[in-house]
């Protein structure tokens, strides 16, 4: 691999990491919003704590992964609509 190719790969990785950090910040802001009479995170952590109290670690781990993935998919769906892409 040439030096230029290595620089290109590094630039692509940095762009992907930057996009991931941007989505994570947006997720955190969304997760902390008031929705109805409670914050989203309150409802989520209440369910999470119930699973944790039952020592259901698979469920707790899956819940966090599902929440972040759902947010990212929604983000990308909205982004593609804004950019006029069809997927």
N, C-alpha and C positions, 0 to 999 in steps of 0.2 A: 504494500500500500504506500502510495507516495505521500509526501508531506501535505500536499494540497488536499488529497482525499481524506487524510486524518483530520485536517482542520475542518473540512466540510462535515464529517461525521460528528465532530465535537460541537459544531455550530447547531446541527440538527438536534443533538441530545439536549443542548442548552435550551433550544426553543421548546422542545417537548417538556422539559422540566419547568420552564417558565410558565407554560400553559397549565401544567398540573398545579403549580403553586397558586395561580390565578383562580382556578376552579375551586381549590381547597379554601381559599379566602372567601369566595362567594358562597360556598356551602356553609361555612361558619356563620356568615352574616345571615343567611336564610334560616339556618337552624335556630338562631337566637331571636327570631322575630316572634311577635305576638300574633297568635292565630285564634280568633274567637276569644275565649276567656282564659286561655293559658298560652304559654310559650310552647313552641314545637318541641324544644328539648325537654321540657317538663313531662309531656306525655310520653315521649320516647323513653326517657330514663325511668319513668314509672314502670313501664312494661319491661324494660331491661332489668330493673331491680327485682321484679317478680320472678323472672327467669333465673336470675342469679341466686335468689333465695332458695330456689329448687335445685341449685347446683347444676343447672343446665347450661354448661359453658359453651357447648356447641351452638345453642340458640343465641346466646349473648354475642358471641363472635360473629355469627351470621347476620344478626340484626344490624350491627355497625357496618359491616361490609355491604349489606343490602341498601342501607340508607345512603351511603356515599355513592354507590353505583347508580342508584335511581336518580340521584341529583345530577351526576355527571351525564347520564343519558338524556335527561331533560335539558341540560345545558347544551349538549351537542345538537339535539333536535331543534331547539330554538335558534341556535347559531346557524344551522343549515337553512332554516326558513328565512332568516334575516339576510343571509348571503345568496338566497335564491337557488340553493342546491336542492336536488331531490335525491332522497335516499330511501 
